Amino acid sequence: MQLWTAFLLGFVGSAHCAGMCGPLALALPHWGRGQWSFLAGRVLYNLGRVVTYATMGAVFGILGRGFALAGFQRWVSLVLGAGILIGLFVSPRFANSVPVSRGVNWMKATLGRLFQRRAMPAMFGIGLLNGLLPCGLVYVACAGAIVGGTIVSGVEYMIAFGLGTLPMMLGISLLGTKLQFAMRLKVQRLIPVSMAIVGVLLLLRGMALGIPYVSPKLPAQPGAAQCCH
């Protein structure tokens, strides 16, 4: 998968993040004194999110490597691409539907304790846990990380996704309510488009049409994985 699709998904999808995680970003504690400590805390929070996404990219990259070695890479790409498109067709709110589990409750409780600490490591920890909160857009990005077929490609894809979310999320944590709601609403309307692009590219990759970068020929024999960003 091409990295620009991950960045686009993160950038456009960050309007959704603003609604889901915006209150958390607005409520970040202010440790220390002065503007520099305020800025450093917000940067650490967002760095924590990106680190979590990169770790998830490594995990899903390993998973994708296993599929590639087993000769299932193109079928995984086809299934994931079809799943994303079907999800968008069945429900335009596909990106907002996330599972609820005991793990989420544990993370929320841990976040509450970190908010009370008001320290640099706590700001980073809040970002780490924030990246683990259930999110449909993150799941779509993980789908893109799988089809790369390597750990490196998975990490790169998820980092690109995380970087795409930075402008909106960092802007919210720094500017708060000054960030215009109308602008967020306009960007949010593009979320289904960006998800559809990822879904179509996954399908094209699985078809192995021989189109460089978009739909490269995938190896038919197990053990001969091919990666193309």
N, C-alpha and C positions, 0 to 999 in steps of 0.2 A: 504493500500500500504506500502511496506517496504521502510524504509528511505534510504537504500543504492541506490535505484533506483533514488531518488531525487538528492542525492549527485553525482551519476554518470552522470545524465542529466546535472547538473550544471557544473561539471568538464569538461566533453567533450564539452558541449555546449558553454563553455566560450571562445572557439576559435571563435565562431560566435560573441560572445560579443566583442571580441577584434576588430573585423572588424566594428561593429556597434557603440559601445561605446568607443572604443579605442581612437579615436581623442579627445573625451571629457575628458577621463582620462589623456591623455597627456597634455591637455591644462589647467589642474587644477592650480589655482593661488597658489603662495607660500606666505603664511602669516607668519609673524614673521621673526626671523633670526635663522640660524643654521640648522643642520641636524635633530634635534629632532622635531622642528616645522614642517619641511618638512614631516617627517614620520607621525607625529600626524595628519596632514591634510589629508594625503592619507588614513590613518586608519579610520578617521571620515567619509570620503567620502564613503568608502566601508561599514562601519557600517550603514550608512544611507540607502544604498541599501538593506541590509539584514533586517533592521527594516521595510522597505516598503514591502518586500516579506512576512515577518511574519504577517503584518497587512492584506495583501491579503489572506494569509492562514487562518486567523481567519474568514474573510468574506466568503470565499468559504467553510470553515468548517461548518459555520452556514447553508449555502445553502445545503451542503451535509447532515447535520443533518435533515433538513426539508425533503429531499428526503427519508432518511432512515425511518423517522417516518411515512411517507406516504406509505412505502412499495415499493418504486421505486428504491432502492439503486442498486440492481443488474442490472436493465435496464439502469440506468444512466451509470454504469460502462461499460456495453456492448456498448452503443452508443458512449461514449467517446473513448473507445479503438478502435472501428471500424473506427471512424472519424480520429484518428491519423494515423492509417495504410492506410486508403484510401488516406489521404492527402499526405503521403509519396509516395504512388504508383502513384498518379496522377501527382505530381510534386516533384522532389527531392529538390527543393528550397522552400518546404513548410515552413520551419522554418524561412525563410527570408521574407515571405509575411505578411505584417502587415497593418492594416487600418490606414488611415490618417484622422484626424478630427481637429476641431477647438481647442479641448482640447490640442492636441499636440502643436499647435502653441502657445497657452497660456503658456504651460510648457517651451517651448523654450525661450519665452520672459522672463519668470521668471528666468530661468537658466542664461540668459545674465546678468540680474541685480545682481544675486548672485555672478557671476564671478567677478564683479566689486567691491564687498565689501571686499574681501580678509580678512576674519575673520573666526574663528573657527566655529561659528554657520552656516556660509555660506557654509563651506565645507560639514557639515552634511546635510544641506538643499539641496545641489547639489546632494548628494547621494540619498536622499529621492525622489527627482523628477526623477532622473535617473531610479530608480526602477519602475516608473510609465510609462516610455516610452514604446510604443507598441513593443512587441517582441513575436514571435511565440513560442520560447522556454519557456517563462514565462507562456504562455497560456497552454502549455502541462503540466507544473508543477502544475498549478492551477487545471487541470483535475485530477491529482493524489491527490491533496488536498481535492477535493470534495468527493471522494469515501471513505475516512476515516470515514466519518459520524459523526465527532465531531470537536469542535473548536480546542481542544488540538492537535489532529492528524493533522489537517490542518495547524496549526502554525508550528508544528514540521517538517512537510513535506517541507514547504516553507523555513524554516530556513536551513534545510539540503541542499536544492537546492542552497540557497544563499552562504552557506559555500563552496559548490562545485565550485562556480565561483570565490572565493577569490584568489586562487593561481595565476590564469591568470590575473585577473583585478588588484590585488595589485601589481603583478610583472610589469605590463605595467605602472602603475602610478609611480612606483619607478624606474624602469630600462629604461622605454621609448623605444626607438628604439633599444636598446641593446638586447631586447628579440627577439630571432631569428624568422624571418618570416617563415622559413622552418618548424620549430617545430609547429607553430600555424597551418600551412597548413595541416600537418599530423594529428593533433588532430581533425581538422575540418572535416576530412573525416569520422570520427567516429560518427558524430552527428546523421546521419540517423539511425545508429545502436542503439544508446542509446534511440532515440525516438521510434524505433520499439520495444525495450524491454519494455518500459513503456506501449505502446499500447497493446502488447501481454499480459502483466500482468493484465491490466485493463480488457481485455476480459476473461482471466482465472478467475479473481475474480468474474466477473459477471456470469460466468457459475456455480459457487458455487459447485465445484466438491468434496469438502470435503478434499482438500489437505491443511494441516496446513500452515498458513502464505501466501501461494501462491494463493490458491483458497478455502478459508474457506466457510463452510456452512453459508449462510446468512439467517436471520430470515424471515419467510414468512408473519408473522403477523405485521401490522403497530404498532409502539410504542415499539418494542423490538429490537432496533438497536444493531448491533454488530460491534465492531471495532477491527481490527487486523493489527498491523503495519508490 
